[in-house]
Amino acid sequence: MASRNIFLTGASRGIGAVVALELARRGYRVGCLSRKGSGPEGIAIPAELAARLVPLKGDVGDEAAVAGALEAFAKEAGSIDGVVNNAGVHVTGRSESQPIAEFEEVMATNATATFSVCQKAYPHLLAAGGGLIVNMGSFFDKLGVRHNAAYCASKAAVAAITRCLAVEWAQKGIRVMTVAPGYIETDLNKDFLASEKVRAFLASRIPAGGPAKADEVARLIACLFDENIPFLTGETIYLDGGQGMAH
């Protein structure tokens, strides 16, 4: 049976909010972790979907808060069968001058916190008899991108964490996957992506056109839970319109 109770980080805005609603539409109960603890924001949510969204307050960098949120969700939902590690930050800076503290902040939020949430979720997934973790990566994990050393490194680390946990936890029935989007339009970047210059640039670089909509990422993640393919684990699935492989 597919996982029914899913713990989602970074659920308030952007891709996370869209993922929360897509999972709810498919009948999942979603524990929506965010720093505000208010669930998806700025979106009209039908009552039947709102009933499946459980707002949880906490910062992914706070281990105690994450553990508490997982406990609270497990108590309310009865079990935790899946996790989506979506929370992250994207900070750019020239490599010769970017403050090390800034680099470490990106690594801590994108990579260390992803590992921490997986670690804290492990006993809950074990108690449920197994489950699926989906970590949010990026197609930047395999590219050299100017002024993005911290972000690229953090997302490469996410893919490595996925592979290692998949191998370690496979015999426990816990699968781990990475979904790695390319340029995705969300409520957070739509004004930037709407500029004629940016759209022309992306159209010239992305074979499929683009950018994509956030619901495409949400539907891919939801499909991984819906299909429940036991032999699929440890992989990174790129959703970038072919940009990362285009020359």
PyMOL commands that set and color helices and strands:
alter all, ss='L'
color gray80, all
select helices_A, chain A and resi 14-25+47-50+63-77+100-127+139-142+149-172+190-193+196-205+214-227+243-245
alter helices_A, ss='H'
color red, helices_A
select strands_A, chain A and resi 5-9+29-34+53-57+82-85+131-136+174-181+184-185+212-213+236-239
alter strands_A, ss='S'
color yellow, strands_A
deselect
rebuild
show_as cartoon
